[in-house]
Amino acid sequence: MIKKILLLILIAVLLLATPLIGVIIEGDPISSFLKFPPKTKYVSHEEFSLLFFLLISGIIIAILAPFILRIIKSQKLYKSREIHIKKFPAWGWGGIVLLVIAWILAWSRFEWFEEFQIYTFTPLWLAYVTIINGFTYMRVGKSLISHSPKYLILLFLFSAIFWWYYEYLNQFVNNWYYTEPNYLNDLEYFLQATLPFSSVLPAVISTWLFLKTFPRLSAGLEDFIKTGITQKKSFWWMILLVNVMILGLVYIWSQYLFLFIWVAPLLIIASVISIAGGKTIFNNIEKGNWKDIFLLATAALICGFFWEMWNYYSYAKWEYSIPFVHRYLIFEMPLIGYLGYLPFGIQCGLVGLIINKLTKADLDYSIE
């Protein structure tokens, strides 16, 4: 237990202290980055660059293409299995009712509701989590709500801390900012923001478990590219050092390294755990099983669509300012920005599995 606590402390120190390295190098005061809650602000970045856009797009397509082609080719070999669809649970219908009401209130501007308008985002996501768990229950007869409520509650609790960390990171790159009412003091802002932040992990993990009930979505990825190196500590030491260096320089070169705030924390956590001899979500790819990695990335992308859609007409909302790629908006998010949800989903899975060590909930929702 002491070893695990020390490990968590080390991870926390690395994640929190590393971004400050660039601030120190630049000679700027670090005190402004340590205020809580961290407040966002609009910062104008470099204008759109077609070359940069095409370069990033090409890299992402090159990474994703082998996985997509593998899944498509495996559809012919896949033998579907008949499953018994169960009745949609009553609490799932409750989620649908909540969603309809919350959506109407979030996108309307009733005078009698004006005082509560800034709090409409949380009910939307409580409804989403309830509904997606209801669909999961229909397919496999279990869900986090019905079978693992303790784990789901922990996800809500840790999710707020999880996303506040990304609010902290955003101070170094200033890629998004909130248009929250300016009359909120720090405590009111903290409470108003923490409520929706608490739904991030439950939404992504619940969506991941739902996707696992559709084996065709990841067909062929259970026996795909074998890494052969992810069990070696020397590999993880290299990954750790590289990502600590990148995260340490993200403030200085934020115009070019902003994408790495979605990658570096993930790899730093995985590296420390792997070096210490623990297991992470990357262990399965040693033998070529990429299913969870792919489905987690997909789950976050799906959640990302709903985050951006519901945000679009919300009263208290966020907008973006992203260097070189701020064009082709879908809602408020630039098209290429959605790709950031892919590594973010894997990060959610990594943290979700760490949290599950406290409850040991059954997360095997696959239908073979």
C-alpha positions in Angstrom: 0.0 0.0 0.0 2.8 2.4 0.9 4.5 1.7 -2.4 1.3 2.5 -4.3 0.8 5.8 -2.4 4.4 6.8 -3.1 3.8 5.9 -6.8 0.7 8.1 -7.0 2.6 11.0 -5.3 5.4 10.7 -7.8 3.0 10.7 -10.7 1.2 13.8 -9.3 4.5 15.6 -8.8 5.6 14.9 -12.3 2.3 15.9 -13.9 2.0 19.1 -11.9 5.6 20.3 -11.7 6.8 19.4 -15.2 4.8 22.1 -17.1 6.3 24.7 -14.7 9.8 24.0 -16.0 9.1 26.1 -19.1 7.8 28.9 -17.0 10.9 28.9 -14.9 13.1 28.8 -18.0 11.3 31.9 -19.4 11.7 33.7 -16.1 8.0 34.2 -15.6 6.4 34.0 -12.1 5.0 30.5 -11.4 2.6 31.9 -8.8 0.1 32.9 -11.5 -0.1 29.2 -12.6 -0.8 27.9 -9.1 -4.0 29.9 -8.4 -7.1 27.7 -7.9 -9.4 27.5 -9.6 -7.4 28.2 -12.8 -9.3 30.7 -14.9 -9.2 30.6 -18.7 -8.6 33.5 -21.0 -8.7 34.2 -24.7 -5.3 34.3 -26.3 -4.8 35.0 -30.0 -2.6 32.3 -31.7 -0.9 31.9 -35.0 -3.3 32.0 -38.0 -4.4 29.0 -39.9 -1.7 27.2 -41.8 -2.7 24.8 -44.6 0.7 23.1 -44.5 0.5 22.5 -40.7 -3.1 21.3 -41.0 -2.2 18.8 -43.8 0.9 17.6 -41.9 -1.0 16.9 -38.7 -3.9 15.3 -40.7 -1.5 13.1 -42.6 0.2 11.9 -39.4 -3.1 11.0 -37.8 -4.5 9.3 -40.9 -1.2 7.3 -41.2 -1.7 6.1 -37.6 -5.4 5.3 -37.9 -5.5 3.7 -41.4 -4.0 0.3 -40.5 -6.5 -0.1 -37.7 -9.5 0.9 -39.9 -8.3 -1.4 -42.7 -7.8 -4.3 -40.3 -11.3 -3.9 -39.0 -12.8 -3.7 -42.5 -10.9 -6.8 -43.7 -11.9 -8.7 -40.6 -15.6 -8.2 -41.2 -15.7 -11.0 -43.8 -14.1 -13.4 -41.3 -16.2 -12.4 -38.4 -19.0 -14.8 -37.4 -21.8 -12.9 -35.7 -23.3 -14.4 -32.5 -26.9 -14.0 -31.7 -27.6 -12.3 -28.4 -30.7 -12.0 -26.4 -31.7 -8.3 -26.2 -33.2 -7.5 -22.8 -35.8 -4.9 -22.0 -34.7 -1.4 -21.7 -34.6 -0.7 -17.9 -37.0 1.8 -16.2 -34.1 3.9 -15.0 -32.9 4.2 -18.6 -36.3 5.7 -19.5 -35.8 8.1 -16.6 -32.6 9.1 -18.3 -34.4 9.8 -21.5 -37.0 12.0 -19.8 -34.2 13.9 -18.0 -32.3 14.4 -21.3 -35.4 15.9 -23.0 -36.1 18.3 -20.2 -32.4 19.2 -19.7 -31.8 19.7 -23.5 -34.8 22.1 -23.8 -33.7 24.1 -20.7 -30.1 24.2 -21.9 -30.9 25.6 -25.3 -33.7 27.9 -24.4 -33.7 31.2 -22.4 -36.7 31.1 -20.2 -36.7 34.1 -17.9 -38.1 32.1 -14.9 -35.1 29.7 -15.4 -32.4 32.4 -15.8 -30.9 31.9 -12.3 -30.2 28.2 -13.0 -29.2 28.5 -16.7 -25.5 28.0 -16.0 -26.1 24.6 -14.4 -27.8 22.8 -17.4 -24.8 21.0 -18.7 -24.6 18.6 -15.7 -28.2 17.1 -16.1 -27.5 16.5 -19.8 -24.5 14.4 -19.0 -26.2 12.6 -16.1 -28.9 11.7 -18.6 -26.3 10.6 -21.2 -24.5 8.3 -18.6 -27.9 6.8 -17.6 -29.1 6.2 -21.1 -25.8 4.6 -22.4 -25.8 2.3 -19.3 -29.4 1.4 -20.2 -28.4 0.4 -23.7 -25.5 -1.6 -22.3 -27.8 -3.4 -19.9 -30.1 -4.3 -22.9 -27.3 -6.0 -24.7 -25.4 -7.9 -22.0 -27.7 -7.8 -18.9 -25.3 -5.6 -16.8 -24.1 -2.1 -16.6 -22.2 0.2 -14.2 -25.5 1.5 -12.8 -27.0 -1.9 -12.1 -23.9 -4.0 -11.3 -21.0 -1.6 -10.3 -22.5 1.5 -8.7 -19.6 1.9 -6.3 -17.2 2.1 -9.2 -19.4 4.5 -11.0 -19.6 6.8 -8.0 -15.8 6.8 -7.7 -15.6 7.7 -11.4 -17.7 10.8 -10.7 -15.6 11.8 -7.7 -12.2 11.3 -9.4 -13.5 12.8 -12.7 -13.6 16.3 -11.3 -10.0 16.1 -10.2 -9.1 14.6 -13.5 -10.5 17.4 -15.6 -9.3 20.2 -13.3 -5.8 18.9 -14.1 -6.5 19.7 -17.8 -7.8 23.1 -16.8 -4.4 23.5 -15.1 -2.6 22.4 -18.3 -4.6 24.7 -20.5 -3.0 27.7 -18.7 0.2 26.8 -20.5 -1.3 26.6 -24.0 -4.6 28.6 -23.8 -6.4 26.5 -26.3 -9.9 27.0 -24.9 -11.7 29.6 -22.7 -15.0 29.8 -21.0 -17.6 32.5 -21.5 -19.0 32.0 -18.0 -20.8 34.9 -16.4 -18.3 37.4 -15.0 -20.2 37.8 -11.8 -19.1 34.4 -10.5 -16.5 34.6 -7.6 -13.9 31.8 -7.3 -16.0 29.6 -5.1 -19.0 29.9 -7.4 -16.9 29.3 -10.4 -15.4 26.2 -8.8 -18.8 24.7 -7.9 -20.3 25.6 -11.3 -17.4 24.0 -13.1 -16.8 20.9 -10.9 -20.3 19.6 -11.4 -20.0 19.0 -15.2 -16.3 18.0 -14.8 -17.4 15.1 -12.6 -19.2 13.5 -15.6 -16.3 13.2 -17.9 -14.9 9.8 -16.8 -18.3 8.2 -16.2 -19.4 9.2 -19.8 -16.3 7.9 -21.5 -16.0 4.7 -19.5 -19.7 3.9 -19.9 -19.5 4.5 -23.6 -16.4 2.3 -23.9 -18.2 -0.6 -22.1 -21.2 -0.1 -24.4 -19.0 -0.3 -27.5 -17.4 -3.5 -26.2 -20.8 -5.2 -26.7 -20.4 -4.7 -30.5 -17.5 -7.0 -31.4 -17.6 -6.0 -35.1 -16.4 -2.5 -34.1 -13.0 -3.9 -33.2 -12.9 -7.1 -35.2 -9.4 -8.2 -35.9 -7.7 -6.0 -33.4 -7.5 -8.7 -30.8 -4.6 -10.2 -32.8 -3.0 -7.3 -34.6 0.4 -5.5 -34.3 2.6 -7.1 -31.6 4.8 -4.5 -30.0 7.3 -6.7 -28.4 8.9 -3.9 -26.4 6.2 -2.6 -24.0 7.3 -5.0 -21.3 10.9 -3.6 -21.3 11.6 -1.0 -18.6 14.2 0.6 -20.9 11.5 1.4 -23.3 9.3 3.1 -20.7 12.3 5.0 -19.3 12.8 6.5 -22.8 9.1 7.3 -23.1 9.1 8.9 -19.7 12.1 11.1 -20.3 10.8 12.2 -23.8 7.4 13.1 -22.5 8.7 14.9 -19.4 10.9 17.0 -21.7 8.0 17.7 -24.0 5.6 18.7 -21.2 8.4 20.8 -19.7 8.7 22.8 -22.9 5.0 23.1 -23.8 4.8 26.6 -22.3 7.8 27.9 -24.3 6.7 26.3 -27.6 3.0 26.1 -27.0 2.2 27.1 -30.6 3.8 23.8 -31.7 3.5 21.4 -28.7 -0.1 22.1 -27.7 -1.2 18.8 -29.1 1.0 17.0 -26.5 -1.1 18.0 -23.5 -3.4 15.2 -24.7 -0.5 12.7 -25.0 2.3 13.4 -22.6 0.3 13.0 -19.3 -1.0 9.6 -20.6 2.5 8.3 -21.4 4.0 9.7 -18.2 1.5 7.9 -16.0 1.9 4.7 -18.0 5.7 4.9 -17.9 5.9 5.4 -14.1 3.5 2.5 -13.5 5.3 0.2 -16.0 8.8 1.1 -14.6 7.5 0.2 -11.1 6.4 -3.2 -12.4 2.6 -2.5 -12.6 0.2 -3.1 -15.4 -1.5 -0.6 -17.5 -3.9 -0.5 -20.4 -0.9 -0.9 -22.8 0.0 -4.4 -21.5 -2.4 -6.1 -23.9 -0.7 -4.6 -27.0 2.4 -6.6 -26.2 0.5 -9.6 -27.6 -1.2 -7.6 -30.3 -4.5 -6.9 -28.6 -5.5 -3.3 -29.5 -9.3 -3.6 -28.9 -9.5 -1.6 -25.7 -7.1 1.1 -27.0 -9.2 1.5 -30.2 -12.6 1.4 -28.4 -11.6 3.9 -25.7 -10.4 6.4 -28.4 -13.7 5.9 -30.2 -15.7 6.3 -27.0 -14.1 9.6 -26.3 -14.7 10.8 -29.9 -18.4 9.9 -29.5 -18.6 11.8 -26.2 -16.6 14.6 -27.8 -19.3 15.1 -30.4 -22.0 15.4 -27.7 -19.8 17.7 -25.6 -19.3 20.0 -28.5 -22.9 19.8 -29.7 -24.5 20.5 -26.3 -22.0 23.3 -25.7 -22.9 25.1 -28.9 -26.1 26.7 -27.6 -25.4 26.6 -23.9 -25.5 29.8 -21.9 -22.1 29.1 -20.1 -20.0 27.6 -22.8 -16.4 27.3 -24.0 -14.8 28.4 -27.3 -11.4 27.6 -28.8 -8.3 29.4 -30.0 -5.9 26.9 -31.5 -2.8 27.8 -33.5 -2.4 26.8 -37.2 -5.6 24.6 -37.4 -8.4 26.8 -36.3 -10.7 26.3 -39.3 -13.5 24.0 -40.5 -15.5 24.3 -37.3 -18.0 21.6 -36.2 -19.9 23.5 -33.5 -17.1 25.5 -31.7 -14.4 22.9 -32.3 -12.0 23.0 -35.3 -12.3 19.8 -37.3 -8.7 18.6 -36.5 -9.4 19.3 -32.8 -11.6 16.3 -32.6 -8.6 14.1 -33.0 -7.4 15.2 -29.6 -10.3 13.1 -28.2 -8.6 9.9 -29.4 -5.6 9.9 -27.0 -7.8 11.5 -24.3 -10.1 8.4 -24.4 -7.1 6.2 -23.8 -6.1 8.5 -20.9 -9.6 8.1 -19.5 -9.3 4.3 -19.7 -5.9 4.3 -18.0 -7.2 6.4 -15.1 -10.5 4.4 -15.0 -8.6 1.2 -14.6 -6.4 2.6 -11.9 -9.6 3.7 -10.0 -11.0 0.3 -10.4 -8.3 -1.2 -8.3 -10.3 0.2 -5.4 -13.5 -1.7 -6.3 -12.4 -4.5 -8.7 -15.6 -4.0 -10.7 -16.3 -6.4 -13.6 -15.4 -4.5 -16.8 -15.6 -7.4 -19.1 -18.5 -6.5 -21.4 -17.2 -8.1 -24.5 -19.4 -10.4 -26.6 -17.2 -12.9 -28.4 
